[in-house]
Amino acid sequence: MDGLILAAGFGSRLRDLFASKPLAEVNGVTLLEIAVRQLASAGAGKDGGRIVVVTGYQADAVEAAVADLRARMELEIITTRVDDWEKPNGHSVLAGAKLLRANYLLVMCDHILSSAILRGLAGAGHSQHGVTLAIDRQTVSPLIDPDDATWVQTRGACLIERIGKGLEAYDAVDCGAFLATPALAEAIVEAIDQGKPGSLSDGMQMLADRGAAATHDIGDAWWMDVDDPKAHRMAQDLLDERFSLLGNDAAWGHRLEAGVNA
């Protein structure tokens, strides 16, 4: 299984605490390392798979951190830089997808996810879908920032009707984790060719319009977006001093499962 981590952005809302969002620490562990270990807990980077980290802002520092992780972990982790990190995140997907050979798990560097979410996604894809998105039906939670969330309106049992920030009608929230096929990058390119900015959501909507964007309901599994100081404080509290990366991947997955929905 391959994995892709988007870690190119500026991270303006965490800027007062950390110079680089991927290198922001939750109880001494960087968001970058959390993202890598989350993917590894679902099988990414092993048995011939690789994990690609897309860098941009402060790329040198993030790439040095990736080199350290690669030296400490038995995983194939490589980096690539997006041409312009100020462009929407779909451009980062395009940069990373070029280095991936088939379907892949895609995560945002600032999202902490129960390992059950990624394991579920890894087995949830269907050949007729270009992408499968992890969604949470619990749209009201202290862990969700309604002003920043990407909302989802679903259709039928498992399809996306609409996706984006600021949707007026929605019944789920985007958890920031995807099982992507090559069709996702193709849809982002098509969206750009049609004059859209090239966000990941632009590509997702292109696929949704064709009935090719599926959902994976996470149920009661735990996740959060560490995007601002308030969310960072909550992450520190929820993943307290017991949060450690000294164990193996199985132990890591267990620690994430121990997170409690607030």
N, C-alpha and C positions, 0 to 999 in steps of 0.2 A: 504493500500500500504506500502510495506517495502522499505527501502533505505539503501544504503551502501556507506560509505565515505572512500576512501583510504587516510590515513594520517600517513603513517609509514616512509616515506623517509627522507633522510638527508637534502635535499633542499640546496645543495652546492652553487647554484648561488645567493641565497638570504642570505647566511650565514653572509656576512658583515653587513647586516642590522638587521637581526633577528636570534636569536639562534635556533628557531624552526619555520619551514615554516608554519605548521598549526596555530601557534600563531602569525604569522606576521599580522600586522594591516593595514587595508586600512581605513584611516580617523577614527581611533579609534575602528574599528570593526575587530576582527580576521577573517582570512580566514576560520577557523573552524566554527565560528558562521554563517558566510555567507553561507557556504555549508549546514549547518543544516537548516537554514531558507529557503534556496532555495528548498530543498527537502520537507520541510513542506508546502511550497506554492503550491506544486503539490500533496499534500495529504499524504505524507509519515509520518510515526510515529503517525498517528491518527486512530481512529476507529479500534483498534486492531492491527494496523501495528507498526513496530518498525524501528528505525534507528540504524544501527551498524557502529561504527567508528573503523577502524583497525589502531592500533598504533604500533610504533616500536621505532624509534629514539626519545629520550627524552619522552618515554611513560608516565612516572609519571606526567610530567607537562601537557601533552595533556589530559590525563585521568582526572586530576584535573579540567581542563577547561570543559571537558564534564560533569563532576559532577555538575559544576556550571550552565551550560546550562540546564541540566535536572531539577535542582531546580527552575530555572526561567521560564521554558516553560512547557506547558502541553503536553509533548511528551514523548514517551518511547524511550530513547536514551541509548544504552549500548556500551561497548567497548570490544575489544578482541585484543590480541597482536599476531603479526606474529612472527614465530619462529626466523627468521633471516631477519631483515629489509634491509639488503644489497642485498638480492635476488631480482630478477625482480618483478614488481608489480602484476603479476599473482598470486604469492604466497600470497599476501595480499587478493586478491579476494577469494582464497581458504579458508583462515582463516575466513573471514567474512561470506561467503556463508553458512558455516556450521550452522550459527545461524539464517538463514533466511528460511522461511517456503514455499515460492513459488517464483513468479516472483518479481523482485525488480528493483528500479532505482539505478544506479551506477554512482557516480561522483568522480572526482579527487578533493582533498581538495583545490588545488590552482587554480581552475577554477571558474570564476564568470559568471553566466548564466542568461539570461533573463528567467523569470518564464514561459514564453510561450514555451520555449524549453522543459522543463521538463513536463509541462502539455501535450504538444503534444506527447512526448515519451510515457507517461503513457497510452495514448489511441491508440498508433500506432502499438503495437505488434500483431503478428499473430502466431497462434499455430504452424505453420510449420517452424517458424524461432526460432533458439536458442537464438538470440540476435538481438536487433535493435539499431543501432548507430546513434546519431545525427551528421549530416554532414553539412558543410558550403561549398557551391559551389563557394563562393567568396574567391579564394585562394590567392589573393594579397591584403594585408591590413597592415597598420602600427601596427595593433594589433596581427599579426601573425609573429612569428619568424620562417623563413623558415629553419633554421639550426636545430631547435628543434621540429618542427611540426611533427605529425604523419599523413601521407598522405594516401589518399584512392583513389583507382581506382574502379569505379563502373561498374556494368554490368546490362544492361536492365534498367527497370524503378526504381528498388529499391533494388538491390542486391550489395554486395561487391565482387569484383573480387580479389583485392589485398589490403593489408593494412600494413603500417610500416613506419619507418623513412627512409629517403634516397631513396624512390621510384623515379625512373626517369620518369615514366608515371603515372599521376594522374589527377583527375578532381574534387577533393574535399579534404577538410581537416577535420580530426577528432576533434570534439568539446569537447571531454572528458566527454560525458554523454551518458548513455546506458540504455536500458530496457533489463534486462538480465533474462533468465530462468535458471533452474538448468543445462541445457545443456552447458552453458558457462564454469562453473567450471569443468564439465566432460571433455570438450575439452582441457582445460589447463592441466589437469592431463594427458590426452592422449599425448599432446605435450611434456610434461616432460618425459613421458615414452619412447618417441621416441628420447630423447637426446637433446631436445631444452631447452633453459634456463628457460622457464616458464613465459614469459611476457604475459600481457593481449593480446597483439597483436598476440602472438603465438596461443593462444586459438581462437582468432577471425579468424585467417587465416585458422585454422582447420575447423571451421564452414563455412567459405566462400567457401572452396574447396568443400563443400557438398551442396552449395546453401542454407545454413541455416543462413546466416548473412545478415540482411536487413539494409536499411538506412532510416533515417527520415530527410528530407531536411528542414533545419530551415528557409529557405527564408531569410528575412531581419532581423531576430531576432538577438539580441546583445549578444556577449560573448567575453571573453578574458581569457588568461592563464597568471596568475601572477607568473612568474617563475624567474625573474631576476630584478635588480634595475630599468632598463629602463621600464619594464612592470609595476612595482610597481608605478613608478612616473605617468605613464599614467592612471593607475587605480585611483590614488589619484585625478588626474585632472578631469577625466570623471565622477567620483562619488564624487562630491565635498561636501561642508559643508551641502548640503541638504540631503546627504546620512545619514539616521538615522534608527535605529532599534527600535524606541520607539512605533511604531504603530503595528497594528495587521498584520496577514499574508497577508490579501488583500492589505493593504497599502504597505507592503514589496514588493509584486509582482508588484505593480504599480511603485515603485521606480526603480526596475530593468528594467521595460519596458521603463522607461524614459531615459535609457542609449542610447547614440547616436553612430551609427557606424561611425568610423573615416575613 
